[in-house]
């Protein structure tokens, strides 16, 4: 018996009790994972003029991760097969979709499986030193240790036999009437036709997807938003994976990401986290992804292919043509002031903006791997049928002079990533240009530049593994104010990589067993004007997060976040001065599993806002969540019931608080609450048959200090509102 075998047996004996507990406990709930994901990737304190980050990138990521959660990865498929490594490559690619794993951790998983094949239980993950406790808990949502899969031949007959079909229908029924749906006299409608929604208040959506052996994926989705009178959104795709030298081929709607996102990234945004996101596979080029969410903007429509050129290189090319929504300029209907991205077409005015801009995009990426190096070159050209000409003719809107302007936009970037022993370094350098706006065609303001979007951007980062339990990370970035692209998104404070200089440092450590700590500090500055701030505005953000699992039944999580940014404050009739606006946030969460069927979750969250132009504000919430679930006999599936009760109290919208509530499949459960009131959510899900699942959700919100809810056409003339959501999932 060799030394390696003896060491493995001893370690397994030491951890045998803990391993059994890990397999018996609720390692991590899916809802908790989604909550963490939302906090890492979504900027909750977004203060742009328009919430431009609501582009469906996070929805697409959650869709993909939930598919892996429902059809987890078999770790034993990482074993290298003689004569073919296609199955291993396919399995590795699926692991690479997990945003909390680094390339180093995936390589460690592959190495362990090949040395200690077969893996008998997920408890063996504790023997891989590159995997910390929290990463192991997350992996258990997406992996299992089972019998090795048989690769077989991928004939049309086998692809048809192993095809998995899924059809999901959803409807939302509000039990109240907003002002936009109220009956109004015909004279009022004729005088003000945009004071009424043209459709009913119900929401409907339908999505279909078929998958076969992880080689073929196809689907479509249609949607009718509340207030629309027909299904005005139709999207679809067909995708092939690992067919000969074709790594990925897709026709239809899709998303792309390369490098660090400076040139092309219309997927999810990168979060400020020392623990995941920054150095995960999600932060390195991951190429083509299907667009399967209900988001109606920020994706490509056409075709894309990722083709293997050699053993260490591949090339991606894409072509896209689509119609986009836009807002015409009031003084010139031959130009648009902005693109409309919310996908809503409820009134005549919103309908008039639908599909008025034709967009053509093309580009590609070349990637080369060699001895720990990953080098990439990315380029894109985008053309609009009418010029983008944002308005900046007032002092408060001068920051828009750096927004994309013109009809033709291009960008090119070079990225790199290198791993050696304990080090990981990566980065990207990019350059953008546009043809600008002709002053004789569109009159914008007296502040002009012949080519306003010619600029550079750069981001560089490193991670160092001090030991098996401690990781240090750092990042520096420079985004020129004149660097403006259409489909880029990268690490930073703003919604686009523009007008920002910053430095980030973070640490992830496990000082004791079952204690996981994350902390970071990010300092940033805007060299030019930005929304609500003059040139040179500075800011700082920091976060501390601790996860503690004292037993197999209990989990504690504490998170404190500080964010302070300078903004303009009037000091005279026309003069302004920069002052810091500071926001403190604290959340404490306790999960306790009573037994195999019952789970308790208690959350306390608070925020304290210090604004130089108004009195200090605070807000808090208390949430109690109870879940019951059990396996159903006689059929595959389970029953689940959730009830959540939340009390919230904030001084205003500015001090809003966030909670994660039970939700339907493929929907976001994170919601914001403000003012004073209570919210109750009840959800029930059951398998009607082995293939049919029905989910019902009822939510009711009562405000104690409001007589109306919302404003404008969205106003509810009551202090309470109730909603019913129904979802039917059919696995064919």
N, C-alpha and C positions, 0 to 999 in steps of 0.2 A: 504494500500500500504506500503510494508516494506521499510526499509532504503536502502537496496541494489537496489531495483527497482527505487526509487527516485534518487539515485546517478547516476544510469545508464541513466535515462532520462535527467538529468541536463548535464551530460557530452556529451550526444548526441546532445543536443541543442547548447552547446558551440562550438562543432566541426562540426556542420551540414554544414556550408559553406565550410569549408576545406575538409570535406568528399566528397561533391559533386565535388569539384575541383579535388580531387584525382582520382575520377572515370572518370572524363572528360579528364584529361590530359594524356599524354604519360608517365605513371608513371616511367617506365624505359624501354629503348629499349633493345631487345635481344642482339644486337651487343655490346652495352655498358656493359652488364653483362658479355659477353664472354671476352671482353677486360679486365675487372677487374679480372675475373677468371684466365686469362693467366698471368697477373702480379703477382697474388698471388702464383701460382703453378709452373710457369716456371722460371728457372734461366736464365735470359737473358744474363748475363755476364759469362756464363759457360766457364771455361778455362781448362777443362780436355783435355787430348790428343785427346780423341774422345768424341763427344757429346753423352754420354751414356744416357742422360736424354730423348733423343728422342726415347721413347719406346712405344708410343701410349697410355700411361696412361691417359694423358689429353684428347686425342681424345675419349677414351671410356667414360670418365666422361661427356664430352660435348654431346656425343650421348645420354646417359641416361637422362641428364638434358633436352635436347631438346625434348625427348619423353614425359617427364612430362609437358614441356611447351606446347606441342601440345595437350596433354590430361591431363589438370590440375586437381589438387586434390580438391574435394568438401569438404570444411571445416565441413559441417554438418554431414559428414560421421564419424567424430570423436566422435559423440554421442554414449555413451554406450547403447547397446541394451540388453533388458532383455533376459536372457537365452543364449546369444551368444555375444561375443565381437570380432568375426572374422573380420567383416568389419572395426571395429575401429583399430584392429591390422594391417590390411592390409593398411589402410590409414596412420597410424603412420609410418609404414615401408617405405612408399613412401616419407613422409616428411623427414625421416631420411637420404634419399639419397641427400638432399639438403646440400651442404657443408658449408653454412653460418649459419645454425641453430645448436644450442646446444641442448642437451637433456633437459636442463632446459626450454628452449624456447618452445620446443615441448610439454612438460608437461604443460606449461602455456596455450598453445593453446587448449589442450585437456580439461583442467579445465574450461576455459572460455566457450567453446562450450557446455559442460555438464551443466554449471550453467545457461547460457543465451541462451540456445537453443530455436529456431533456429537462426543462424546468417543470417541477412538480406542483409548486404553489407560488402564489404571488408574495408570500412571506420571504422568498429568496431575494426579493428586491433589496432587502436590508443588507445583503452581502455585497452590493455594488456601492462602493464608497462615493462615487460621483452623484448618487441620488440621495438628497436629504429627505428628512421625514415628510415635509409637506409635499414634495414632488412625488414621493411614493404614494401618498394619500390620493393625489390627483390622478396618478397613473391607474389606480384601481378602478376609476370610472371608465377607462378606455381600453384596458387590457385584461387578458385572462391567460391562464396556463392550461392548454388543452392538448388533445392529440394533434400531432403535426398534420397539416393540410396536405392533400395530394394535389399536385400541380395539374397533371393531366394535360390534354390538348385542348386548345381553345377553338373548337369547331363551332360552326353556327348552331348545330344541334345542341351542344353542351351549353352554349351561351343562352339559348332559348330555354332549356330545361332548368337552368339555375337562376333565371331572371327573377327578381323580387320587385313586385309592383306595390306602390303605395299611393292612395288617393285620400286627400284631406280636405274636408269642407268646413268652413267656419262662418258663423253669423253672429253679429253683435246687435243687441236690441236695447236701446235706451228706454227707460221707463219715465221719461220726462220730455219736455218739448223746449228746445232752444228757440231763441228769438227768430233765427233764420228760417224756421219751419212754421212759424205762426201764420195763421190766415190773415192776409192784409187786403184792404180794398183794392180793386183794380186800378183806381186812380193813383193810389200810392205806388203800385207796382210799375205803372206806366211812367210815372215821374221819376222813380228811383228803382230801376230794374235790378240793381245789385244789392237790394236790401232783402232779398229772398233767395233761399237755396232752391235749385231746380229739381232736386231729387228728394227721396225720403231720407229719414234719419238712420236707417239700418246700414250696417256694414256687412259685405259678403266677400268671401274669397274662396278660391278653389285651387289646389295645387296637386299635380300628379308627377310621380317620378318612378322610373324603372332603372334598376341596377342589376348587373350580371357579372359576378366573379371579379368585381372591382376593375373590370376592363371597359365596360360600356355603361354610361350613365346618360339618361335623357329625361326631359321633363318639361312641364310648362306650368305657369301660374297666371290666373286672372283675378282681378280685384275690382270691387266697386266700393269707393270710400263713402262714408256718410255724407249726404248732401248731393251726391252725384246720382243722375237718373239712369245710368247704365254702366256696364262693365267697361271702363275706359282704359284699363291697363291689361295688356296681354304680353307675356314674356315667355320665352322658351329657349331650350338649348339641347344639343346632342354632343356628347363628349366621348372620345376614345382615349384609353390609357395603355401604355406599354404594349404597343402593337408593332413588332419589329423595331425599326429605328425611330419610330414615332413615339416620343415620350407622352405627348398630349396633343390631341387635335380636337378643337371645339368649333361648332357652328351655332350661332345664335347669340345670346347675351352672356357676357363673361366679364371678369375682372382680371387685372394684371398688377403684379408687384415685382419690382426688380431693385437690387441693391438696397440702399437705405431709404428708398422712396422719394428721393429728391427729383427724379425725372418722371417716373410712373409709379403710382400707388393709389388705386381707387378701392383698396380693400379697407381694413380697419386701421385706425390711427394707433400710433405707438405710445404706450403709457409711460409715465415716469415711475418706474419701479426698479428697485435694486434686485428683486427676486425673480422676475420673469418679464418677458416682452422685449427688453432691451437687447439681450443676447440670445434670444430664442430663435428657432428657425423662422418664426414669423417676422423677425427683424432682418433676416437675410433673404436674398432673392428666392421667392417660392413660385414665381411664374404665373401660370394660367389657373384660374379658378372659375367655376361656373357661377353665374348670377342666379340664385334661386330664391332671393328674398322678394318681398313686396315693395321694396324701395324702387321708385320710378326714375331715379336719376343716378348719376355718378357710376355708370357702367358703360361698357362698349357693346356694340351690336354689329356682328359681322362674322369674321372667322379668324382663328389664331392657331398656330402650330408650333410645337416645341419638338425639334428634330435633332437627333444625335448625329454629330459630325464625326466624332472619333471617340476613343476610349475615355478621354478626359474633357471633352468639350461638347457643347450643344448650342443650338441657335433657335431663337424664338422670333417669329414674324407675325404681325397682325394687321388687319384692315377692318375699319369700322365706319359705318355710315348710319346716322340716326337723326330723327327730328327731336329737338329740344324745346322746352318751354322758355319763354323770355318775356321781359317787360320792355315795351317800346318806350323810347324817349318821348316826352310830351311835345318837345319842339322839333322833333325829326323822327318820322316813322320809318326811316331807312336805317335806323340804328337802335340797339337795345342798351338799356342802362344796366341790366343785370340778367343773369339766367335764373329762372324760377325752378326750384328743386324740391318743393314739397309734394308735388304730384296731385294737388287738389284742383278740381275743376267743378266747383259747386255753383258758382254764380256766372252770369254772362261775362263779367270782366275776367274771371279766372279762365273761362273757356276761350276767350279771345287771345289768351297767351299760349294756348296749347299748340305745340309743334310748329311754331313760326320760324324757328332757326334750324337750318340744316347744317349738320356737323360731319366732317370727314376727317378721320384720324388714321395714321399709319405709322409704323415704326417697328422696332425689334430690339433684341438683346442677344449678346454673345457672351457665353460663360465658359471659363476654362478652369479646370481643377488640376492641381499638381502639388504633391508633397505638403499638404496642409494649406496651400494657397487656393483661394477662390477669387478669380478676377472676372470682372464683368464690364461690358460696354453697352450702354442703353441710349436709344434715341427715339424721339417722337416728333411728328409734325401734325398740327391740328388746324383745320380751316373751317371758318364759319361763313354762312351765306350772307350775313350782315355783321357790321362791326360791333364789337363790345365797346361801349363808350360810357363808363360810369360818370355820374354827376359829382363834381367837387367844386361847385361855384360859391360855396359859403365857407366861412372860417372853420366851422365845426365839421365840415365834410372834406377838408383838404387831404385827409389820409387816403381817400379813395384815388388820388392821383397815381398811386402805385398799384392799383388793381390792374388786371389784364386788360389791355386796350388793343383794338385792331381786329383783323380778320384772320391773320396767319400767325401761328405761334409754333415755336420749335424749341427743343431742349435736348441736350446731350450730356451724358454723365459717365464717369468711370468709377467703379466701385471695387473694393477689395475686402477680403477677409482672410485672416491667417491664424492658425492654431498651432501652438507648439508647447508640449508639456502642460504647464499650468497657465499659459497665457492664451488669450484670445484678443486679437485686435481687428478692427473693421472700420470701414468708412466709405465715403463717397464724395466726389467733387463734380459739380455740375455747372452748366452755363445755359442761359435762356435768352431768347430774343423774340421780338414780334415786329410787325410792320407798323404798329402805332395807328393813330387816327388822324385823318386828314382834317386840318382846321377848317378848310373851306366847306367840308361836308358836314361835320359835326362841331358845333360851337360848344366847348366844354367850360373853359375858364381862361383867365389870363395867365395861369400857371401851366406851361406847356413844355413838352419834351418831344423831340422828333422821334425818339424811340424809347418810350418809358419803361419797357420791360426787358432791357438788356442788362443782365446782372449775373452774379455768380453765387453759388452756395456750396458749403462744405460742412461735413460732419465727420468726426473721428471719435472712436470709443475704444476702451480696453477693459478686459476683465482678468483678474488674477485670482487663482485658487490658492489661498494661503495654506489651507489644509483641507481635509475631507469635509469639514463643517463650516468653513469660512470663505466667503467670496467677496472680493473688493472690485468695484467698478467705477469708471469715470468716463465722461463724455464732454467734448467741447464742440460748439457749432457756431457757424457764421452764415447767416442768410441775409444777403443784400436786399435792401428795400426795393430795388428794381428787378429782383429775381422773381418772376411771376410765371407760373405754369397753370395749366387747366386741370391736370390729373395727378398732381403730386401731393404727398402727405408724408411728413417725417416727424421725428422726435422734436418736440418743442412746445412752447407755451401757446402759440397761436394756432389757428385752424389750418394754416398753410405755412410752408417753410419760407417765410418772407419777413424782412425787417426785424431781425432778431439776432442777438449775440448772447451766448450763454455757456455756463459750465455746470456740470452735474457730477456729484460723487455719491456713492452708495455702498452699503454693506449688507450682506446676508450671512447670518451665522446661526448655528445651533449650539449654544453654550452648554445645554444639558439635554438629556434624552427627552424627546417629545416637546421641546421648547424651540420654536422657530422665530427668529427675529429678523426684521427688515427695517432699514432706515435709509433715507436719502436727503440731500439738500441740493436744490437747483437754484442758481442765480442767473438772472437774465436781464437784458436791456434792449429797448427798441431805439435804434439810432435816429429814426425819423418819426414823424407823427404816426400815431395809431388811434384807434377808436377811443375817444374820451381821454386822450393823453397827448401832451406835446412831445416834441422830439426829446430823446434822451431819457424817457421814463424807464425806471428800474423796477425790479421785483425780485422776490425770493419765495421759494416754496420748500417746505420740508415735511417729512412724514415719518412716523414711527409706528410699526405694526408688530404685534406679538400674537402668535398662535400657540396655545398650550393645551395639551391633551393629558390630563392627570390620570385618566383611566380609560378603559375601553368604551365607556358609556358617555364620557364628558368631554366637551371641547369648549375652551374659552378663546375669545379673540378680542383684542383691544387695538384700536387704531386711533392715533391722533394726527391731525393734519393742520399745518399752518400755511397760509398763503397771504402775502402782502405785496400789493402792486401800487405804483404811483398812478394818480389820475388828476386831471385838471380840476381846480377849485377856484371859483371866482373870488378875487380879492378887491375888485373895483368894478367900475362900469363895464370896461372892456378887458381888463387885465385878468390873467389867470396864473395860478402857481401850482406846481406839482406837490401833492401830499399823498401819503401812503393810506390806502384802504386795506384793512387787514381782516382776515376771516380765520377763525379757529373752529376746528371740527373735531368732535370726539364721538367714537362709537364703541360700545361694549356689547358683546354678544355671547350668550351662553347656550350651548346645545346639550341636551341630555336625553339619552335614549332609555326610556323606561323598560322596554322589552323589545322583542322582535317586531311588534306591531305599532307601538306608540313612540313618538318623538316629540319632545318639547323644545321650543326655541324662543328665548327671551332676548329682546334687543332694546337697548337704550342709546339714543343718539341725540347729540346737541350741537348747536353752532352758535358762535358769538361773532358779530360783525361790528367793526369799528370803521365808520365812514367819516372823513373829515368834514363833509358838507351836510351831515345830518346826525341826529342822536344815535348812540350805539343801539344795536338791536340784537336780540337773541331768539333762538327757537330750539325746541326739543320735541322728541317723540318717545313713546314707550310702546313696544309691540310684543304681544304674546301670540305665539303660533303653536298649534297642536296638529300633528299629522298622525293619521291611522292608515295602515296599509297591511294587506295580507295577500298571500298567493291564493288563487282560486282553484278549487279542485275540479278535475274533469276537463279542464281546458287550459291552454297556455295563456298566462296573463295574470293580472292582479287587480284588486280593488284598492282605491286610495281616496281618502277624504281629508281635506285640510280646512281648518278654520283659523283665521287671523284677525286679531282685534288690535287696532292702533289708536292711541290718543296722541294728538299733535297740538302744539301751541307755538306759534311764531308771531313776531311783531308785524311782519309784512312779508311780501314776496321775496325781498332781498335776503331774508334770513330763513329761507325754505330749507326743509330737511328731506332726506331720502330714505325710503324703505323698500325692501324686497318682498313682494307678496306672491302667493301662489298664482301660477299662470298656466295658460294653455301651451301645448306643444308649439315650438317655433315662435313664441311671442316673448317679449321682454316683460319681466316681472318687476323691474325697478321703476319706481314712480316717485314724484316729488309732491310734498304736501306743504301747505302754508296757511296762515291765519290760525283759527282755533276750531277744533272739532274732533270727530271720531270717524274711523273707517273700519268696516267689517268686511271681510272677504271669506266666502265659503266656496270650496271647490270639491267636486266629486267626479271620479273617473273610474270606469268599470269596463271590463271586456264583455260586450253583449254576446260575442262568440269568440272563437279562437282567432278570428281575423278582423273582427269589428270592435273598435273601442270608442266609447262615448264619454265626452268630458263636458261637464256643466260648471259654470262659474257665475256666482252672484256677488256683486260688490255694492255696498251702500256707504255713502259719505254724508255725514251730518255736520254742518258748520254751526257753531254756537254764537258767533259774532258777525254773521253775514246774513242779509236778507235776500241777496242775489248771488249767483255764482257766474264768474266770467264776465266778459264785456262784448259789446257789439253784437254781431249775429250769433255768437256763441253763448250769449247770456242766458242763464236759466233763472226765471223769476221765482225762485224758491231757495230755501236754505239747505236743501238736501237733494241728493240725486242717487239713482239706483240704475245699475246696468246688469244685463244678462248676456253671457257669452256661451255659445254652444259650438262644439267641435266634434266632428265624426271622422274617425280614421279607419280606413279600410285597407288591409294588407291582402292583396290579391295573390 
